[in-house]
Amino acid sequence: MLNLSIPSTRVGSFIQNPKSPFPLNPQFCSPSTIKHYAPKVFIGHSIYKGKAVLTVDPRPPEFAPLDSGAFKLTKEGFILLQFAPAAGVRQYDWSRKQVFSLSVTEIGSLISLGARDSCEFFHDPFKGKSDEGRVRKVLKVEPLPDGSGHFFNLSVQNKLINMDESIYIPVTKAEFAILISAFNFAVPYLLGWHTFVNSINPEGTAGLNNANSRSGADLEWSR
């Protein structure tokens, strides 16, 4: 479980610079710089049911420094879903867990679901590689028959190890509302937009904004 970016906090494999809003890759930082950073913050949310548990973890975006001294987003963040089947009363078999990474667009599909709506996502972890088609992951989110929530059903076929697993868990309206609230909050961070907002310096950009006004909004509206 990893944290979203907050001041002075390491973010996944990247580090938050106390004087910069951008997470930095440790390979570009000196040991003397790294030692000043705060420890990791772990977060996540779990839904426990009789037959399975669903754990939801946000994973942060990644940035790389440019020669100009600026930073560029190299990979959007995502939400990692982990499903583990029950192994007994209030016990779960994490050795059989299955994972599914929700992209920002897929998160948008979940956020927009109505009470009677459903969606389905397909992933091939080896798409474009020699083992393409040998591992298939399908996540279905469907309304419960009585309208009390949604089923989350993850099916995984792995021909590499001759494994076929299907794990489902019912999620109530209240639990689903919590997930949607968390997803709505997380999306701007997964996109890395918070780093841009935090980097804005009103004093340093005032003149630039005035100078570029004709090349921005004014030109857009004059088309």
C-alpha positions in Angstrom: 0.0 0.0 0.0 1.4 3.4 -1.0 0.6 7.0 -0.4 -0.5 9.7 -2.6 1.9 12.6 -2.7 2.0 14.9 0.4 4.7 17.4 1.4 8.0 15.9 2.5 6.9 12.3 1.9 8.4 9.6 -0.2 5.9 8.5 -2.9 6.3 5.0 -4.1 9.7 4.7 -5.8 9.9 8.5 -6.0 10.8 11.0 -3.2 9.0 14.2 -2.4 11.4 17.1 -2.2 10.5 19.5 0.7 11.3 22.5 -1.5 9.6 21.1 -4.6 6.1 19.7 -5.2 7.4 17.0 -7.6 8.3 13.5 -6.5 11.9 12.7 -7.6 13.4 9.5 -8.7 16.1 8.4 -6.1 18.6 7.6 -8.8 18.9 11.3 -9.5 19.3 12.3 -5.8 22.4 12.2 -3.7 22.4 10.2 -0.4 22.8 13.5 1.5 19.5 14.7 -0.1 17.6 11.4 0.4 18.4 11.2 4.2 16.4 14.4 4.8 13.1 12.9 3.7 10.3 11.6 5.9 9.3 7.9 6.1 6.6 6.4 3.9 2.9 6.7 4.7 0.9 3.6 3.9 -2.8 3.8 3.2 -5.5 1.6 1.8 -9.1 0.5 2.3 -10.4 -3.1 2.6 -13.9 -4.6 2.4 -14.2 -7.9 4.2 -16.9 -10.4 3.4 -17.6 -14.1 4.1 -16.2 -15.4 0.9 -13.5 -12.8 0.0 -11.8 -9.6 0.8 -11.2 -6.6 -1.5 -8.3 -4.2 -0.8 -8.0 -0.9 -2.6 -4.6 0.8 -2.8 -3.7 4.0 -4.7 -0.4 4.0 -6.5 1.2 7.4 -7.3 2.2 8.9 -10.7 5.9 8.9 -11.7 7.9 12.0 -12.8 11.3 12.4 -14.4 13.5 15.5 -14.3 14.3 17.3 -17.6 17.5 19.1 -18.5 15.7 22.4 -18.0 15.2 21.6 -14.3 11.5 21.1 -14.8 9.7 17.7 -14.3 7.6 15.7 -16.7 4.9 13.1 -15.9 6.1 9.8 -17.2 3.4 7.5 -15.9 -0.1 8.2 -14.5 -1.0 6.7 -11.1 -3.6 3.9 -10.7 -5.7 2.1 -8.2 -4.6 -1.4 -7.4 -7.4 -3.8 -6.5 -6.4 -7.0 -4.6 -8.8 -9.9 -4.2 -8.2 -12.8 -1.8 -10.6 -15.7 -1.2 -11.7 -16.7 2.3 -9.8 -19.6 4.0 -12.0 -19.8 7.0 -14.0 -17.6 9.4 -12.4 -14.1 9.2 -9.4 -15.7 7.5 -8.2 -15.0 3.9 -5.8 -16.9 1.7 -3.4 -14.1 0.5 -1.3 -16.7 -1.3 -4.1 -17.0 -3.8 -4.7 -13.3 -4.2 -5.4 -11.8 -7.6 -4.7 -8.2 -8.6 -6.2 -5.8 -11.1 -4.9 -2.3 -11.8 -7.5 0.3 -12.6 -6.3 3.1 -14.9 -7.7 6.6 -14.6 -10.1 6.1 -17.4 -11.4 2.8 -15.8 -11.8 4.7 -12.6 -13.9 7.2 -14.4 -16.2 4.4 -15.6 -16.7 3.2 -12.0 -17.3 6.7 -10.8 -20.0 7.2 -13.4 -21.9 3.9 -12.6 -25.5 4.3 -11.6 -27.3 1.9 -9.2 -28.4 -0.4 -12.1 -25.4 0.1 -14.3 -22.5 -2.4 -14.9 -19.1 -2.3 -16.5 -16.4 -4.7 -17.6 -12.7 -4.4 -18.0 -10.2 -6.7 -19.8 -6.5 -6.8 -19.2 -3.7 -8.8 -20.8 -0.5 -8.1 -18.8 1.6 -9.5 -21.7 -0.1 -7.6 -24.5 2.4 -6.9 -27.3 4.9 -9.5 -25.8 5.6 -13.1 -26.7 3.2 -14.4 -24.1 0.3 -12.3 -25.2 -3.0 -14.0 -24.7 -1.7 -16.5 -22.1 -2.9 -14.4 -19.2 -6.4 -12.9 -19.2 -8.0 -10.8 -16.5 -11.6 -9.7 -16.6 -13.1 -7.5 -13.9 -16.9 -7.2 -13.9 -18.9 -4.8 -11.7 -22.6 -5.5 -11.8 -25.6 -4.5 -9.8 -26.9 -6.9 -7.1 -30.3 -8.3 -8.0 -32.0 -6.6 -5.1 -30.4 -3.2 -5.9 -28.5 -3.1 -2.6 -25.1 -2.6 -4.2 -22.7 -4.1 -6.7 -20.8 -7.4 -7.3 -17.1 -7.1 -8.0 -16.0 -10.3 -9.9 -12.4 -10.8 -11.0 -11.7 -13.8 -13.3 -8.1 -14.7 -14.1 -7.0 -17.3 -16.6 -3.3 -18.0 -16.5 -2.1 -20.6 -19.0 1.5 -20.2 -18.0 0.8 -21.9 -14.7 -2.5 -23.7 -15.7 -4.6 -21.6 -13.3 -8.2 -20.5 -13.5 -9.4 -18.4 -10.6 -12.6 -16.4 -10.1 -13.2 -14.3 -7.0 -16.3 -12.2 -6.3 -17.4 -10.0 -3.5 -20.6 -8.1 -2.9 -20.2 -4.4 -2.2 -23.1 -2.6 -0.5 -24.3 0.9 -1.5 -22.5 2.4 1.5 -19.3 0.6 0.7 -19.5 1.6 -2.9 -20.2 5.2 -2.0 -16.9 5.2 0.1 -15.0 3.8 -2.9 -16.4 6.4 -5.3 -15.7 9.2 -2.8 -12.1 8.0 -2.5 -11.7 7.6 -6.2 -13.0 11.1 -6.9 -10.5 12.5 -4.4 -7.6 10.5 -5.8 -8.0 11.1 -9.5 -6.3 14.6 -9.7 -3.4 13.1 -7.7 -3.1 10.1 -10.0 -3.0 12.5 -13.0 -0.2 14.5 -11.2 -2.2 17.7 -11.4 -1.5 18.5 -7.7 2.2 18.9 -8.6 1.4 21.6 -11.1 -1.0 23.4 -8.7 1.6 23.3 -5.9 4.3 24.6 -8.2 2.5 27.8 -9.1 4.2 30.9 -7.9 1.9 33.9 -8.2 4.7 36.4 -8.0 6.8 34.7 -10.7 3.9 34.0 -13.1 2.1 37.4 -13.0 4.1 39.0 -15.7 4.2 35.8 -17.8 0.4 35.5 -17.7 0.0 39.1 -18.9 2.6 38.7 -21.6 1.0 35.5 -23.0 -2.7 36.5 -22.7 -3.0 36.9 -26.4 -1.5 33.5 -27.1 -3.9 31.8 -24.7 -7.5 32.3 -23.9 -7.9 35.4 -26.2 -6.7 33.6 -29.2 -9.0 30.6 -28.4 -12.1 32.7 -28.3 -11.1 34.6 -31.4 -11.2 31.5 -33.6 
